[in-house]
C-alpha cells in the first residue's frame, strides 16, 4: 500500500502527466469535432456514389488513433525516465530493496491510467462527433462504438507494458520516445517493402497486429490470421518487452 501511495503521489505531482493526459483528451475531442462538422457539411451536399462517412464510428475516433494512444504511452515513458533523470528511483529502491514490487506497482498504476484516459477520450470524442454530425451510430455505448470503447483501452494498456519495458531498458526519455515513434510509424509500415520476405515479416509486426485487433480490416495489411491470434501475439510481445525491462532493472544499478 505504501508503494501504491508513493507512485500515486509521483504521478499526480508531475506536471508532464497532466499536460500529456490533458492533450490526449483535447486532441481526441478536437478531431472528433472537426470530423463531426465535416460529416454534417457532407450530409448537406451528397455526392452520387460516395459512401457516407458515418458508416464506421472509427471516423469519429481519428484523434484517439492518431494522438491519444501515443500521448498516454509517452506519459508512461516520461514517468519512468524522469525517475532516472532526477535520481528519485534510488529512494524508491531503498524502501523496496527487492525492486520488483515497486516496478509492478508503477506498471499497474500507469496501465490503469492509460486505459482510463483512452476510455474517457473515446466517450468524449463520440459525444462531440455524434452531436455535431447527427449520426446515430457514432456512440460509445452500442454497436461498433461499444467494441472500440473496450478494445482501444485494452490495446493501450498492453502497449503501456511495452513502452514501460522500453523505458526501463533505455532509461532515457528522448531515446525511448524516438524508438517508439520510429518503430510504430516507420519500421512497421516500411518492412513490407523488403523484397521476397517483406510481406511475411510484416504480418509479425506487433503494433500492426494490435491495430488489426482494434480496427479490423481497415488495418489488416499483411496479417493472415484472425483478430484474436493478432491480439495474442501483440500481448506476448508487449509482456516480453516489459519483462526484459524488469530483468535489466533488477540487475543494474539504480
C-alpha positions as CSV (number, residue, x, y, z in Angstrom):
1,X,0.0,0.0,0.0
2,X,2.9,2.3,0.8
3,X,4.3,1.8,-2.7
4,X,1.0,2.4,-4.4
5,X,0.6,5.7,-2.4
6,X,4.1,6.7,-3.3
7,X,3.6,6.0,-7.1
8,X,0.2,7.9,-6.9
9,X,1.9,10.9,-5.4
10,X,4.6,10.8,-8.1
11,X,2.1,10.6,-10.9
12,X,-0.2,13.3,-9.5
13,X,2.5,15.8,-8.7
14,X,4.2,15.6,-12.0
15,X,3.2,18.4,-14.4
16,X,4.1,16.4,-17.5
17,X,1.5,13.8,-16.7
18,X,-1.3,16.5,-16.6
19,X,-0.1,18.0,-19.9
20,X,0.2,14.7,-21.7
21,X,-3.1,13.2,-20.5
22,X,-4.8,16.5,-21.0
23,X,-3.6,16.9,-24.5
24,X,-4.6,13.2,-25.2
25,X,-8.2,14.1,-24.4
26,X,-8.1,17.5,-26.1
27,X,-6.8,16.1,-29.4
28,X,-9.4,13.3,-29.3
29,X,-12.3,15.8,-28.7
30,X,-10.9,18.4,-31.2
31,X,-10.5,16.0,-34.1
32,X,-13.9,14.5,-33.2
33,X,-15.4,17.9,-33.5
34,X,-13.7,18.5,-36.9
35,X,-14.9,15.1,-38.2
36,X,-18.4,15.7,-36.9
37,X,-18.6,19.1,-38.5
38,X,-17.3,17.7,-41.8
39,X,-19.8,14.9,-41.7
40,X,-22.6,17.4,-41.1
41,X,-21.5,19.5,-44.1
42,X,-21.0,16.5,-46.3
43,X,-24.5,15.3,-45.4
44,X,-26.0,18.5,-46.8
45,X,-24.2,18.1,-50.1
46,X,-24.4,14.5,-51.1
47,X,-22.3,13.2,-53.9
48,X,-23.6,10.4,-56.2
49,X,-22.0,7.1,-55.5
50,X,-19.9,8.4,-52.5
51,X,-20.2,6.3,-49.3
52,X,-21.3,8.1,-46.2
53,X,-18.6,9.0,-43.6
54,X,-20.8,7.8,-40.8
55,X,-20.7,4.2,-41.9
56,X,-18.0,3.4,-39.3
57,X,-17.7,5.0,-35.9
58,X,-13.9,4.7,-36.3
59,X,-14.0,8.0,-38.2
60,X,-15.1,9.8,-35.0
61,X,-12.1,8.3,-33.2
62,X,-9.4,9.8,-35.5
63,X,-7.9,11.8,-32.7
64,X,-7.7,8.7,-30.5
65,X,-5.9,6.6,-33.0
66,X,-3.6,9.3,-34.2
67,X,-2.8,11.2,-30.9
68,X,-4.3,9.9,-27.7
69,X,-2.7,6.4,-27.8
70,X,0.8,7.8,-28.4
71,X,0.4,10.6,-25.8
72,X,-0.5,8.2,-23.0
73,X,2.4,6.0,-24.0
74,X,4.8,8.9,-23.9
75,X,3.4,9.9,-20.5
76,X,4.3,6.4,-19.2
77,X,7.8,6.7,-20.7
78,X,8.4,10.1,-19.1
79,X,7.1,8.8,-15.7
80,X,9.9,6.1,-15.7
81,X,12.7,8.0,-17.3
82,X,12.0,11.1,-15.1
83,X,13.0,9.0,-12.0
84,X,16.3,8.2,-13.6
85,X,16.9,11.8,-14.6
86,X,16.1,13.2,-11.1
87,X,17.5,10.2,-9.2
88,X,14.3,9.6,-7.3
89,X,14.4,5.9,-8.2
90,X,17.2,5.3,-5.7
91,X,14.9,6.4,-2.8
92,X,12.2,4.1,-4.1
93,X,14.5,1.1,-4.2
94,X,15.7,1.9,-0.6
95,X,12.1,1.4,0.5
96,X,11.7,-1.7,-1.7
97,X,15.1,-3.4,-2.0
98,X,13.6,-6.3,-3.9
99,X,12.8,-3.7,-6.7
100,X,10.2,-5.8,-8.5
101,X,7.3,-4.7,-6.2
102,X,8.0,-1.0,-7.0
103,X,8.1,-1.7,-10.7
104,X,5.0,-3.8,-10.7
105,X,3.1,-1.1,-8.7
106,X,4.2,1.6,-11.1
107,X,3.3,-0.6,-14.1
108,X,-0.2,-1.3,-12.7
109,X,-0.9,2.4,-11.9
110,X,0.3,3.7,-15.3
111,X,-1.5,0.9,-17.2
112,X,-4.8,1.7,-15.5
113,X,-4.2,5.5,-16.1
114,X,-3.6,4.9,-19.8
115,X,-6.7,2.8,-20.1
116,X,-8.9,5.3,-18.3
117,X,-7.6,8.3,-20.3
118,X,-8.2,6.4,-23.5
119,X,-11.7,5.4,-22.5
120,X,-12.6,9.0,-21.5
121,X,-11.2,10.2,-24.8
122,X,-13.3,7.8,-26.8
123,X,-16.5,8.7,-24.9
124,X,-16.0,12.4,-25.3
125,X,-15.0,12.1,-29.0
126,X,-18.2,10.2,-29.7
127,X,-20.3,12.7,-27.8
128,X,-18.8,15.6,-29.7
129,X,-18.6,14.0,-33.1
130,X,-22.0,12.4,-32.8
131,X,-23.6,15.5,-31.5
132,X,-22.3,17.7,-34.4
133,X,-22.9,15.2,-37.2
134,X,-26.2,13.8,-36.0
135,X,-25.0,10.2,-36.9
136,X,-26.8,7.9,-34.5
137,X,-24.2,5.1,-34.9
138,X,-21.5,7.4,-33.5
139,X,-21.9,6.4,-29.9
140,X,-19.7,4.6,-27.4
141,X,-22.4,2.5,-25.9
142,X,-23.8,0.4,-28.7
143,X,-22.7,-1.3,-31.9
144,X,-19.1,-0.9,-33.2
145,X,-18.7,2.1,-30.8
146,X,-19.0,-0.2,-27.8
147,X,-16.4,-2.6,-29.3
148,X,-14.0,0.3,-29.7
149,X,-14.7,1.5,-26.2
150,X,-13.2,-1.6,-24.7
151,X,-10.8,-2.7,-27.4
152,X,-8.8,0.5,-27.6
153,X,-8.2,0.8,-23.8
154,X,-7.0,-2.9,-23.8
155,X,-4.7,-2.1,-26.7
156,X,-3.4,1.0,-25.0
157,X,-2.9,-0.9,-21.7
158,X,-0.9,-3.7,-23.3
159,X,1.1,-1.1,-25.2
160,X,1.9,0.7,-21.9
161,X,3.6,-2.5,-20.8
162,X,5.8,-2.4,-23.9
163,X,6.8,1.2,-23.6
164,X,7.5,0.8,-19.8
165,X,9.8,-2.1,-20.7
166,X,11.4,0.1,-23.3
167,X,11.8,3.0,-20.8
168,X,13.4,0.7,-18.2
169,X,15.8,-0.7,-20.8
170,X,16.9,2.7,-22.2
171,X,16.5,4.9,-19.2
172,X,16.3,7.9,-21.4
173,X,13.1,9.7,-22.4
174,X,14.3,11.1,-25.8
175,X,15.7,7.8,-26.9
176,X,12.7,5.7,-25.8
177,X,10.2,8.1,-27.4
178,X,12.2,8.3,-30.6
179,X,12.4,4.5,-30.8
180,X,8.7,4.1,-30.1
181,X,7.8,6.5,-32.9
182,X,10.3,5.2,-35.4
183,X,9.2,1.6,-34.8
184,X,5.4,2.2,-34.9
185,X,5.2,4.9,-37.6
186,X,8.3,3.9,-39.7
187,X,9.6,0.4,-39.4
188,X,6.3,-1.4,-39.2
189,X,4.9,0.4,-42.3
190,X,8.1,0.0,-44.4
191,X,9.1,-3.6,-43.6
192,X,6.6,-4.8,-46.2
193,X,8.8,-3.2,-48.9
194,X,11.6,-5.6,-48.2
195,X,12.0,-7.9,-51.3
196,X,11.0,-11.6,-51.1
197,X,10.1,-11.9,-47.4
198,X,8.8,-8.4,-46.6
199,X,5.1,-9.3,-46.6
200,X,5.7,-12.4,-44.4
201,X,7.7,-10.4,-41.9
202,X,5.1,-7.6,-41.9
203,X,2.5,-10.0,-40.6
204,X,4.5,-10.5,-37.4
205,X,4.8,-6.8,-36.5
206,X,3.3,-6.4,-33.0
207,X,1.7,-3.0,-33.3
208,X,0.3,-3.9,-36.7
209,X,-1.4,-6.9,-35.1
210,X,-2.7,-4.6,-32.3
211,X,-4.1,-2.2,-34.9
212,X,-5.7,-5.1,-36.7
213,X,-7.4,-6.2,-33.5
214,X,-8.8,-2.8,-32.7
215,X,-9.6,-1.5,-36.2
216,X,-10.3,-4.7,-38.1
217,X,-10.0,-4.9,-41.9
218,X,-9.0,-1.2,-42.2
219,X,-5.6,-2.0,-40.6
220,X,-5.2,-5.6,-41.8
221,X,-2.1,-5.1,-44.0
222,X,-0.3,-8.5,-44.4
223,X,-1.9,-10.2,-41.5
224,X,-3.3,-13.6,-42.5
225,X,-4.7,-14.8,-39.1
226,X,-7.7,-13.7,-37.2
227,X,-8.3,-10.9,-34.7
228,X,-7.8,-12.9,-31.6
229,X,-4.5,-14.5,-32.6
230,X,-3.4,-11.0,-33.6
231,X,-4.2,-9.8,-30.0
232,X,-2.4,-12.8,-28.5
233,X,0.8,-12.1,-30.5
234,X,0.6,-8.3,-29.6
235,X,0.2,-9.2,-26.0
236,X,3.1,-11.6,-26.0
237,X,5.5,-9.0,-27.4
238,X,4.3,-6.3,-25.0
239,X,4.7,-8.5,-22.0
240,X,8.1,-9.8,-23.2
241,X,9.4,-6.2,-23.5
242,X,8.1,-5.3,-20.0
243,X,9.7,-8.5,-18.6
244,X,13.0,-7.6,-20.3
245,X,12.9,-4.1,-18.7
246,X,12.2,-5.7,-15.3
247,X,15.0,-8.2,-15.6
248,X,17.5,-5.5,-16.6
249,X,16.4,-3.2,-13.8
250,X,16.8,-6.0,-11.2
251,X,20.4,-6.5,-12.3
252,X,21.6,-2.9,-13.0
253,X,22.5,-0.1,-10.6
254,X,19.7,2.4,-9.9
